[in-house]
Amino acid sequence: MSGNIVIRTLRCGTMRVLPRERYIADRGLLRERVELPVNAYLIEHPKHGRILLDTGWSSDCRELLPPRLLKFYEPKIGKGETAAEQLEDMGLRPEDIDLVLLSHLDVDHTCALKDFAGRAGRIACSELEYFYSCRMVYKMRQVWDTWMPYADDIERIHYRASVLGPVGRGFDLFGDESVLCIYTPGHTDGIFTTLVTREPTNRFKAVGTGIYWGDYAVLASDVAFCEDNLRDSVIPGYGFDRCLQAKSLEFLQTLRRDSKCRAMLFSHDPASPASVEL
């Protein structure tokens, strides 16, 4: 790895959803589905190693999803498109991943966790996401079999008070403010947005001017699906709390206006760049 932080987009198959799921303003009679990528992200950090944010579809995703979710997602993945296969093309094994970080526990983010469980150095998610995901209502949109078998191996990190974010909660992943997981609820009850920087400051712990002294990148997971959501203030079409989704979207808009925000990456944006370097 170089001395810079490199974030690589791994396009782990696709899903086909109704337009309103991506962009709720589409309220016409159009019923044709839109194909969107299912992105995971490899963060190569000179100090903290390799972090895989989410896992995308597995090669057997169509066998794992129940009929209702097959109909909803229409998942598709080709040979060589899983996260593990793409890492192999880079000369990396699952054992070379220091941390698998799950932004939330929806199936398009956890489906290929089995390829890394017991092999990657660590697996982590937010305690709040884990807590709420054990409720039966979540079983309607999640596939517990993709992550529950590894529950004993998943570190569950508690949110703490933060000056960042729509509700003032987050956690400092490594204790040096280089990777911040900011609580941005609405899509799920525990989802976070990840901020990555080379030049951490004390911004996370104390109020100051600006967000970072240096450039940073934002990995927004499903808080927004694409830049269109930010530009037009349109919330993606499904979530648990529309009011919180709106607040979380406003937080992303604030970050996007910051001149030091070098990139904002989404889990389902066809326009996500192949890589970003900080």
C-alpha positions as CSV (number, residue, x, y, z in Angstrom):
1,M,0.0,0.0,0.0
2,S,1.1,3.6,-0.7
3,G,1.3,6.3,1.9
4,N,-2.0,7.7,0.7
5,I,-5.5,6.4,1.5
6,V,-7.0,4.7,-1.6
7,I,-10.7,3.8,-1.7
8,R,-11.6,1.3,-4.4
9,T,-15.2,0.6,-5.7
10,L,-16.1,-3.0,-5.9
11,R,-19.2,-3.5,-8.0
12,C,-20.6,-6.7,-6.6
13,G,-23.5,-7.4,-9.0
14,T,-26.7,-5.4,-9.5
15,M,-30.2,-5.1,-8.3
16,R,-33.3,-4.0,-10.2
17,V,-35.7,-1.8,-8.3
18,L,-38.7,0.3,-9.1
19,P,-37.7,3.9,-9.8
20,R,-39.4,5.2,-6.7
21,E,-37.0,3.1,-4.5
22,R,-34.1,5.0,-5.9
23,Y,-35.7,8.4,-6.3
24,I,-39.1,8.8,-4.6
25,A,-40.1,11.8,-6.8
26,D,-40.8,9.3,-9.6
27,R,-44.5,8.9,-8.8
28,G,-45.9,8.4,-12.3
29,L,-47.2,5.2,-13.9
30,L,-43.8,4.1,-14.9
31,R,-43.2,0.6,-13.6
32,E,-40.1,-0.5,-15.5
33,R,-37.3,-1.3,-13.1
34,V,-34.0,0.5,-12.9
35,E,-30.8,-1.5,-12.7
36,L,-28.4,-0.3,-10.0
37,P,-25.0,-1.5,-8.9
38,V,-24.4,-3.1,-5.5
39,N,-21.2,-1.5,-4.4
40,A,-18.8,-2.5,-1.6
41,Y,-15.7,-0.4,-0.9
42,L,-12.1,-1.4,-0.2
43,I,-10.3,1.3,1.9
44,E,-6.6,0.9,1.9
45,H,-5.3,2.8,4.8
46,P,-1.5,3.3,5.4
47,K,-1.9,3.0,9.2
48,H,-4.9,0.7,9.7
49,G,-4.6,-1.7,6.8
50,R,-7.4,-2.8,4.5
51,I,-11.0,-2.1,5.4
52,L,-13.9,-3.7,3.4
53,L,-17.0,-1.6,3.8
54,D,-20.0,-3.9,3.2
55,T,-19.8,-7.1,1.2
56,G,-22.3,-7.0,-1.7
57,W,-23.9,-10.0,-3.3
58,S,-22.5,-13.5,-2.9
59,S,-22.3,-15.9,-5.8
60,D,-25.3,-17.8,-4.5
61,C,-27.4,-14.8,-3.6
62,R,-30.5,-16.0,-5.6
63,E,-30.5,-19.2,-3.5
64,L,-30.2,-17.3,-0.2
65,L,-32.9,-14.7,-0.6
66,P,-36.5,-15.6,0.2
67,P,-39.1,-15.1,-2.6
68,R,-40.3,-11.7,-1.4
69,L,-36.8,-10.3,-1.4
70,L,-35.9,-11.9,-4.8
71,K,-38.9,-10.1,-6.2
72,F,-37.9,-6.8,-4.5
73,Y,-34.2,-6.8,-5.4
74,E,-34.0,-9.0,-8.5
75,P,-30.3,-9.6,-7.6
76,K,-27.8,-10.5,-10.3
77,I,-24.1,-11.3,-10.0
78,G,-21.7,-12.6,-12.7
79,K,-18.6,-14.7,-12.4
80,G,-15.7,-12.8,-11.0
81,E,-18.0,-10.0,-9.5
82,T,-18.1,-11.0,-5.8
83,A,-16.0,-9.0,-3.4
84,A,-13.7,-12.0,-2.7
85,E,-13.2,-12.6,-6.4
86,Q,-12.4,-9.0,-7.2
87,L,-9.9,-8.9,-4.3
88,E,-8.3,-12.1,-5.6
89,D,-7.8,-10.3,-8.9
90,M,-5.8,-7.7,-6.9
91,G,-3.7,-10.4,-5.4
92,L,-5.6,-10.3,-2.0
93,R,-7.2,-13.0,0.0
94,P,-9.9,-12.6,2.6
95,E,-7.2,-13.1,5.2
96,D,-5.6,-9.9,3.9
97,I,-8.6,-7.8,5.0
98,D,-8.0,-6.3,8.4
99,L,-11.6,-5.3,9.0
100,V,-15.0,-5.9,7.5
101,L,-17.2,-3.0,8.4
102,L,-20.9,-3.3,8.0
103,S,-22.7,0.0,7.5
104,H,-26.0,-1.8,8.2
105,L,-27.4,-5.3,8.0
106,D,-29.6,-5.3,4.9
107,V,-28.9,-8.3,2.7
108,D,-27.3,-6.5,-0.2
109,H,-24.6,-5.4,2.3
110,T,-24.2,-8.7,4.2
111,C,-24.8,-11.4,1.6
112,A,-21.1,-12.2,1.0
113,L,-20.1,-11.9,4.7
114,K,-19.6,-15.7,4.7
115,D,-16.6,-15.3,2.3
116,F,-14.8,-13.3,5.0
117,A,-16.1,-14.6,8.4
118,G,-13.4,-16.5,10.2
119,R,-10.8,-15.2,7.7
120,A,-10.7,-11.4,7.9
121,G,-9.1,-9.9,11.0
122,R,-12.2,-8.4,12.4
123,I,-15.9,-7.8,11.6
124,A,-17.8,-4.9,13.1
125,C,-21.1,-3.0,12.9
126,S,-22.9,-0.6,15.2
127,E,-24.4,-2.0,18.4
128,L,-27.7,-0.1,17.6
129,E,-28.0,-1.7,14.2
130,Y,-27.4,-5.1,15.6
131,F,-29.9,-4.5,18.5
132,Y,-32.7,-3.4,16.2
133,S,-31.9,-6.0,13.5
134,C,-32.7,-8.8,16.0
135,R,-36.4,-7.6,15.9
136,M,-38.9,-9.6,13.9
137,V,-39.9,-6.6,11.8
138,Y,-36.4,-6.5,10.3
139,K,-36.6,-10.1,9.3
140,M,-39.0,-9.0,6.6
141,R,-36.2,-7.1,4.8
142,Q,-33.1,-8.8,6.0
143,V,-31.7,-12.3,5.7
144,W,-30.5,-13.3,9.1
145,D,-28.7,-16.3,7.7
146,T,-26.2,-14.0,6.0
147,W,-24.9,-12.6,9.3
148,M,-26.5,-14.3,12.3
149,P,-24.3,-17.4,12.1
150,Y,-21.3,-15.1,12.7
151,A,-22.9,-13.0,15.5
152,D,-20.2,-14.1,18.0
153,D,-17.5,-12.8,15.7
154,I,-19.2,-9.4,15.0
155,E,-17.9,-6.6,17.2
156,R,-20.8,-4.3,18.1
157,I,-19.5,-0.7,18.6
158,H,-21.6,1.7,20.6
159,Y,-22.3,5.2,19.3
160,R,-21.1,8.1,21.5
161,A,-21.8,11.8,21.6
162,S,-20.5,13.7,18.6
163,V,-20.7,17.2,17.2
164,L,-21.2,15.6,13.7
165,G,-24.3,14.1,12.2
166,P,-28.0,14.7,12.2
167,V,-28.5,13.4,15.7
168,G,-25.1,14.0,17.3
169,R,-23.9,10.4,17.6
170,G,-21.0,8.4,16.1
171,F,-17.9,6.5,16.9
172,D,-14.2,7.0,16.2
173,L,-13.2,3.6,14.7
174,F,-9.5,3.6,15.5
175,G,-9.3,6.3,18.2
176,D,-7.3,8.7,16.0
177,E,-10.2,10.3,14.1
178,S,-9.0,9.0,10.7
179,V,-12.1,6.9,10.2
180,L,-15.4,8.3,11.7
181,C,-18.7,6.4,11.6
182,I,-21.4,9.0,12.0
183,Y,-24.9,7.8,12.9
184,T,-27.3,8.7,10.1
185,P,-30.5,6.9,10.8
186,G,-33.7,6.5,8.8
187,H,-33.0,3.9,6.1
188,T,-32.4,1.6,9.1
189,D,-32.4,2.3,12.8
190,G,-28.6,1.9,13.1
191,I,-27.0,2.8,9.8
192,F,-23.9,5.0,9.7
193,T,-22.0,7.1,7.2
194,T,-18.2,6.8,7.1
195,L,-15.8,9.7,6.9
196,V,-12.2,9.0,6.0
197,T,-9.3,11.4,6.1
198,R,-5.5,11.5,6.2
199,E,-5.3,14.5,8.4
200,P,-7.5,14.0,11.5
201,T,-8.3,16.8,13.8
202,N,-10.1,17.2,17.1
203,R,-13.3,18.0,15.3
204,F,-15.1,14.8,16.4
205,K,-14.6,15.6,20.1
206,A,-14.7,19.4,20.3
207,V,-16.5,22.1,18.4
208,G,-14.2,24.0,16.0
209,T,-14.3,25.6,12.6
210,G,-14.6,23.4,9.6
211,I,-15.0,19.6,9.6
212,Y,-11.5,18.6,8.8
213,W,-8.3,20.5,8.2
214,G,-7.5,18.2,5.4
215,D,-9.4,16.6,2.5
216,Y,-11.7,13.7,3.3
217,A,-14.1,11.3,1.6
218,V,-17.6,10.3,2.6
219,L,-19.0,6.8,2.1
220,A,-22.7,7.3,2.5
221,S,-24.0,3.8,2.3
222,D,-27.8,3.9,1.6
223,V,-28.5,7.3,3.2
224,A,-28.7,8.4,-0.4
225,F,-28.6,6.3,-3.5
226,C,-27.0,8.8,-5.8
227,E,-26.1,12.5,-6.3
228,D,-29.6,13.1,-7.6
229,N,-31.0,12.6,-4.1
230,L,-28.7,15.3,-2.7
231,R,-29.2,17.7,-5.6
232,D,-33.0,17.6,-5.4
233,S,-33.4,16.9,-1.7
234,V,-35.2,13.7,-2.6
235,I,-35.2,10.8,-0.1
236,P,-34.7,7.3,-1.5
237,G,-37.9,5.3,-1.5
238,Y,-37.7,3.0,1.4
239,G,-36.7,3.3,5.1
240,F,-38.0,3.0,8.6
241,D,-38.3,6.7,9.4
242,R,-38.8,9.3,6.7
243,C,-38.2,12.3,9.1
244,L,-34.8,10.9,10.1
245,Q,-34.0,10.0,6.5
246,A,-34.5,13.7,5.7
247,K,-32.3,14.8,8.5
248,S,-29.6,12.4,7.4
249,L,-29.8,13.6,3.8
250,E,-29.4,17.2,5.0
251,F,-26.2,16.1,6.8
252,L,-24.8,14.7,3.6
253,Q,-25.7,17.9,1.7
254,T,-23.8,19.9,4.3
255,L,-20.7,17.7,3.8
256,R,-21.1,17.8,0.0
257,R,-20.9,21.6,0.1
258,D,-17.6,21.5,2.0
259,S,-14.7,22.3,-0.3
260,K,-12.6,19.7,1.5
261,C,-15.0,16.9,0.7
262,R,-13.1,15.2,-2.1
263,A,-15.6,12.5,-2.9
264,M,-19.0,11.2,-1.8
265,L,-19.6,7.5,-2.6
266,F,-22.9,5.7,-2.4
267,S,-23.8,2.0,-2.3
268,H,-26.0,2.0,-5.4
269,D,-24.6,4.8,-7.6
270,P,-23.7,3.8,-11.2
271,A,-21.5,6.9,-11.3
272,S,-19.2,6.0,-8.4
273,P,-15.6,6.3,-9.6
274,A,-13.3,3.3,-9.7
275,S,-11.1,4.7,-7.0
276,V,-10.5,7.8,-4.9
277,E,-7.1,8.7,-3.4
278,L,-6.5,11.0,-0.5
